[in-house]
Amino acid sequence: MPRKALRPEDPDYLLAHAFNDRDVAAVEALYEEGSITRQIPEQGSEAGPGSALVSSLIEAAAGSEQRMNMAVLQVTQVGDVALLCSQWSVTGNAADGTPISINHRGCEVTRRQPNGEWKFVIDVPGAADGSMDLTSIPPLPEYAD
């Protein structure tokens, strides 16, 4: 029986379980149609359709000893939409034995579906990494009155 995302933060935790189980179908079920995901910085940070980028990571991890761990640090919910702040890691060894240690802080938006389950709408796994240099913020744009 598939696990159900009954709280706004459940898609994050279920994503980690799906990664650890190498269950691409479970990942695909966690994303709303039309959702987007941004690649992690190590991959170039391009945005793409919902579960496709995450599914490709799971497929690439096949035959390896990689495991994902996840902590949802904050949930801010209004009605059927929630903003999540998470911290996650993938550690272990690649299929060729190369050690892997990936750590990021992410921001995700989930939405309650008509059946009561929550799904990702926006998934940006490296959004809150803190790599911004606050001294380099450009001038505020001007707007016409």
Backbone bond lengths (Angstrom), bond angles and torsions (degrees), N, CA, C in turn:
res aa  C-N    CA-C-N  psi(-1)  N-CA   C-N-CA  omega(-1)  CA-C   N-CA-C  phi
1 M - - - 1.457 - - 1.532 108.67 -
2 P 1.360 117.43 127.65 1.459 119.59 179.91 1.527 111.58 -66.23
3 R 1.318 114.41 146.41 1.460 119.73 175.66 1.520 108.84 -73.29
4 K 1.322 117.07 146.96 1.464 121.56 -178.09 1.530 110.22 -110.74
5 A 1.320 115.03 141.48 1.461 122.36 176.91 1.524 107.80 -90.90
6 L 1.319 116.70 94.54 1.461 121.34 -175.50 1.528 113.23 -99.73
7 R 1.334 117.05 -7.78 1.472 122.44 176.06 1.525 107.83 -123.96
8 P 1.328 118.77 156.75 1.468 120.35 -178.27 1.518 113.77 -55.03
9 E 1.327 117.41 -34.56 1.464 121.28 -176.33 1.524 113.56 -84.84
10 D 1.312 118.08 -11.00 1.467 120.64 -176.79 1.526 114.13 -59.26
11 P 1.351 120.80 -36.41 1.464 117.44 178.52 1.535 113.32 -57.03
12 D 1.332 117.92 -36.26 1.467 119.95 177.06 1.529 111.14 -61.22
13 Y 1.320 116.36 -49.79 1.465 119.82 -177.94 1.527 111.48 -66.44
14 L 1.325 116.23 -39.89 1.461 119.51 179.74 1.526 111.60 -68.85
15 L 1.333 116.81 -30.31 1.457 120.52 174.42 1.526 110.61 -62.01
16 A 1.331 116.66 -44.62 1.467 120.01 178.52 1.530 110.84 -62.22
17 H 1.328 116.93 -42.97 1.469 119.60 177.31 1.528 110.94 -61.94
18 A 1.338 117.02 -42.84 1.463 120.49 -179.78 1.522 110.85 -63.64
19 F 1.345 116.99 -39.83 1.464 120.10 176.71 1.527 109.64 -61.12
20 N 1.318 116.73 -48.09 1.464 120.65 -177.85 1.528 112.16 -64.18
21 D 1.332 116.45 -31.03 1.471 121.34 178.27 1.523 111.84 -88.34
22 R 1.353 117.67 -5.62 1.465 123.80 -175.60 1.527 110.57 55.33
23 D 1.336 115.72 44.52 1.461 123.13 -174.60 1.532 109.83 -106.06
24 V 1.328 116.10 89.96 1.457 121.67 -177.63 1.529 111.19 -62.81
25 A 1.316 117.97 -39.01 1.469 120.92 179.75 1.524 111.33 -61.48
26 A 1.329 117.01 -38.67 1.462 120.59 178.35 1.524 110.47 -65.20
27 V 1.325 117.47 -38.26 1.469 120.79 177.20 1.517 109.86 -63.73
28 E 1.313 116.96 -48.24 1.460 120.78 -177.77 1.527 111.63 -59.06
29 A 1.311 117.75 -32.62 1.465 121.85 -179.93 1.527 112.63 -72.14
30 L 1.332 118.06 -13.88 1.465 121.67 -177.18 1.530 113.48 -88.55
31 Y 1.331 117.58 -6.69 1.462 121.81 -174.90 1.529 110.64 -112.85
32 E 1.323 114.94 132.33 1.453 122.16 175.94 1.531 109.33 -68.94
33 E 1.328 116.77 147.55 1.460 120.00 174.85 1.528 108.79 -59.57
34 G 1.321 116.42 133.70 1.460 121.33 -178.79 1.524 114.07 86.19
35 S 1.327 117.87 2.02 1.469 120.84 179.69 1.534 110.49 -72.04
36 I 1.337 115.39 164.65 1.467 120.23 177.48 1.519 109.87 -129.44
37 T 1.322 114.24 152.81 1.460 123.33 174.59 1.522 107.55 -133.11
38 R 1.319 116.42 142.92 1.461 121.14 175.09 1.523 107.93 -105.18
39 Q 1.318 117.09 138.77 1.456 121.41 177.36 1.526 110.54 -63.52
40 I 1.328 115.90 154.54 1.461 119.66 173.90 1.529 108.87 -69.89
41 P 1.330 118.19 155.65 1.467 120.56 -176.22 1.534 114.01 -53.07
42 E 1.319 118.30 -34.20 1.464 120.86 179.37 1.526 112.17 -61.91
43 Q 1.332 116.41 -20.34 1.468 121.19 -178.53 1.521 112.96 -102.14
44 G 1.308 118.46 -7.51 1.449 120.69 177.30 1.513 116.02 115.88
45 S 1.310 119.33 -7.44 1.461 124.50 174.65 1.521 115.06 65.70
46 E 1.330 119.02 21.41 1.459 121.29 175.62 1.528 110.03 -73.29
47 A 1.334 116.40 148.78 1.463 120.90 176.51 1.515 109.33 -94.33
48 G 1.323 115.21 148.71 1.455 120.36 179.62 1.512 110.52 -152.72
49 P 1.324 116.00 178.13 1.462 119.65 -177.93 1.516 112.49 -66.07
50 G 1.320 115.52 132.12 1.455 126.63 174.20 1.490 119.31 8.13
51 S 1.312 116.17 -105.43 1.455 121.45 -170.88 1.519 113.52 -79.94
52 A 1.319 119.43 -10.18 1.461 121.44 -172.81 1.524 112.66 -58.74
53 L 1.334 117.66 -45.72 1.459 120.30 -178.39 1.525 111.70 -67.39
54 V 1.319 116.54 -40.68 1.469 120.47 -179.92 1.523 109.78 -69.22
55 S 1.314 116.93 -40.97 1.466 120.41 178.32 1.524 110.79 -60.16
56 S 1.341 117.60 -39.30 1.467 120.12 179.14 1.528 111.35 -65.61
57 L 1.347 117.03 -33.40 1.470 119.72 175.99 1.519 111.11 -66.16
58 I 1.318 116.35 -40.17 1.466 120.28 179.40 1.522 110.25 -66.09
59 E 1.319 116.44 -42.36 1.458 119.81 178.18 1.525 110.57 -62.95
60 A 1.338 117.41 -38.83 1.461 121.22 178.65 1.526 111.82 -68.38
61 A 1.327 117.50 -25.61 1.468 121.60 -179.29 1.525 112.72 -83.51
62 A 1.328 116.78 -6.96 1.473 119.75 -179.26 1.528 109.80 -56.21
63 G 1.310 116.54 136.02 1.452 122.04 179.01 1.514 114.20 80.25
64 S 1.317 117.26 5.71 1.465 121.06 179.87 1.526 109.80 -107.43
65 E 1.317 114.96 177.39 1.460 121.24 177.87 1.525 110.98 -110.79
66 Q 1.319 116.66 32.93 1.467 121.09 -179.25 1.518 110.55 -80.27
67 R 1.338 115.13 141.10 1.468 120.97 176.43 1.514 108.57 -133.40
68 M 1.329 114.77 142.36 1.461 120.84 177.48 1.520 109.29 -104.11
69 N 1.327 115.38 140.45 1.455 121.94 171.24 1.524 107.06 -122.82
70 M 1.321 117.50 149.17 1.463 121.91 -172.95 1.520 110.14 -142.11
71 A 1.327 115.80 139.03 1.465 121.51 170.85 1.522 107.22 -134.20
72 V 1.316 116.81 126.20 1.468 121.01 173.97 1.518 106.31 -91.36
73 L 1.332 115.99 116.79 1.454 121.96 -173.02 1.519 112.90 -89.02
74 Q 1.338 116.30 -27.40 1.463 119.07 -177.26 1.523 109.48 -155.55
75 V 1.323 115.56 139.63 1.463 122.59 175.08 1.527 107.00 -126.96
76 T 1.329 116.72 122.42 1.459 121.72 175.65 1.518 106.32 -120.04
77 Q 1.321 115.47 113.83 1.461 120.84 -172.76 1.519 110.92 -118.34
78 V 1.327 115.41 138.72 1.456 122.25 169.24 1.529 105.79 -134.08
79 G 1.318 115.09 114.70 1.457 119.85 -178.69 1.513 111.97 58.29
80 D 1.329 116.02 -122.63 1.465 122.03 -175.89 1.519 113.55 -96.56
81 V 1.332 118.02 13.79 1.464 122.20 -179.16 1.526 108.72 -126.74
82 A 1.342 115.67 140.99 1.463 119.52 179.23 1.526 110.01 -138.73
83 L 1.325 115.40 144.11 1.458 123.24 172.60 1.524 107.08 -104.69
84 L 1.329 116.14 126.95 1.461 121.62 -179.05 1.520 109.71 -113.31
85 C 1.312 116.36 144.21 1.458 122.95 170.23 1.520 105.99 -117.89
86 S 1.318 115.88 125.79 1.465 119.82 -173.94 1.518 111.18 -130.50
87 Q 1.309 114.60 163.65 1.456 122.14 170.81 1.515 105.90 -132.50
88 W 1.321 117.30 132.25 1.456 120.37 -175.46 1.522 110.76 -144.01
89 S 1.313 114.68 161.09 1.458 119.91 177.69 1.518 109.60 -145.89
90 V 1.310 114.66 152.42 1.462 122.52 168.72 1.518 105.53 -125.08
91 T 1.313 115.81 121.95 1.455 121.29 -179.62 1.525 109.43 -131.93
92 G 1.298 115.14 162.68 1.462 120.65 178.15 1.510 110.35 131.13
93 N 1.313 115.62 -146.96 1.463 121.56 -178.39 1.516 110.13 -128.72
94 A 1.334 114.99 142.74 1.459 120.56 173.48 1.528 108.20 -69.52
95 A 1.320 116.77 170.72 1.467 121.53 -179.36 1.528 111.69 -57.64
96 D 1.343 117.14 -29.60 1.467 120.27 179.55 1.530 112.79 -87.69
97 G 1.343 116.76 3.91 1.460 121.47 178.00 1.511 114.94 93.15
98 T 1.319 118.60 -4.58 1.467 122.60 178.97 1.524 109.64 -65.99
99 P 1.346 117.76 128.25 1.474 119.82 178.45 1.527 111.36 -64.28
100 I 1.326 115.52 143.00 1.464 122.37 179.26 1.523 108.53 -127.04
101 S 1.328 115.38 134.51 1.462 121.39 173.52 1.527 107.47 -147.28
102 I 1.324 115.93 103.59 1.462 122.52 -179.92 1.522 107.05 -118.91
103 N 1.331 116.91 129.26 1.461 122.23 -179.52 1.523 108.92 -134.86
104 H 1.323 116.18 131.29 1.462 120.24 178.86 1.522 110.21 -147.28
105 R 1.335 113.49 163.11 1.464 122.00 170.18 1.520 106.31 -115.02
106 G 1.327 116.06 127.11 1.447 119.58 -174.66 1.518 113.30 -115.83
107 C 1.321 114.85 165.97 1.460 123.63 171.33 1.518 106.59 -127.91
108 E 1.311 115.32 133.42 1.448 120.82 -178.84 1.526 109.34 -136.43
109 V 1.313 115.49 148.59 1.453 121.86 172.48 1.522 106.50 -114.89
110 T 1.336 116.18 127.66 1.455 121.07 175.68 1.521 108.88 -118.40
111 R 1.345 114.80 156.22 1.462 119.64 179.80 1.528 108.64 -135.53
112 R 1.339 115.15 138.46 1.462 120.32 176.37 1.530 108.66 -73.69
113 Q 1.309 115.42 130.31 1.457 122.54 179.97 1.529 110.08 -86.95
114 P 1.320 118.19 164.80 1.469 120.35 179.22 1.535 113.51 -55.26
115 N 1.336 117.90 -28.41 1.472 120.60 179.59 1.532 112.70 -84.77
116 G 1.354 117.16 3.36 1.460 121.51 177.90 1.516 114.57 93.07
117 E 1.318 118.45 -12.09 1.461 120.89 178.80 1.526 110.03 -81.79
118 W 1.341 115.40 153.41 1.457 122.02 179.76 1.522 109.29 -102.17
119 K 1.345 115.92 141.68 1.460 121.68 177.87 1.524 109.73 -136.01
120 F 1.332 115.47 155.39 1.462 121.13 174.90 1.523 110.11 -67.78
121 V 1.329 115.21 139.13 1.457 122.91 170.01 1.526 107.68 -109.19
122 I 1.335 115.92 -45.09 1.466 123.38 177.60 1.518 107.54 -132.37
123 D 1.329 116.65 131.38 1.460 122.48 -179.82 1.525 108.02 -131.53
124 V 1.332 116.28 110.09 1.465 121.40 -179.99 1.528 107.17 -123.05
125 P 1.334 116.47 87.88 1.461 121.07 -169.74 1.531 116.05 -65.28
126 G 1.334 118.62 -16.55 1.460 119.87 178.28 1.514 113.16 -118.51
127 A 1.322 117.91 19.35 1.471 122.21 -171.03 1.520 114.24 -66.68
128 A 1.306 118.44 -29.92 1.466 120.92 -173.78 1.523 112.21 -111.64
129 D 1.328 116.73 30.75 1.460 120.17 -176.34 1.519 114.22 -66.97
130 G 1.314 118.43 -16.98 1.457 119.74 177.60 1.512 113.39 79.51
131 S 1.324 116.89 20.53 1.459 119.36 -177.82 1.529 112.21 -87.11
132 M 1.327 117.55 0.58 1.457 119.68 -179.70 1.524 110.37 -71.76
133 D 1.319 115.19 138.03 1.454 121.84 175.29 1.523 107.16 -95.77
134 L 1.335 116.56 104.75 1.459 120.51 -174.77 1.519 113.78 -63.69
135 T 1.324 118.19 -19.35 1.470 119.65 177.93 1.518 111.18 -75.74
136 S 1.338 118.46 -11.17 1.456 120.17 -176.79 1.528 112.96 -104.61
137 I 1.317 117.32 17.06 1.463 119.22 178.27 1.524 108.32 -66.17
138 P 1.348 117.34 126.33 1.467 119.19 -179.42 1.516 110.83 -70.76
139 P 1.339 116.55 167.36 1.465 120.11 177.75 1.530 110.52 -58.96
140 L 1.295 115.71 149.60 1.462 122.70 178.15 1.525 109.34 -63.53
141 P 1.342 118.78 133.20 1.460 119.17 179.21 1.520 111.18 -67.03
142 E 1.320 115.17 149.56 1.468 121.76 177.94 1.519 108.36 -90.38
143 Y 1.320 116.60 146.99 1.462 122.84 177.51 1.519 109.03 -125.49
144 A 1.318 115.80 142.09 1.471 120.68 178.67 1.520 109.34 -70.42
145 D 1.317 115.70 145.42 1.468 121.23 177.66 1.480 111.73 -76.60
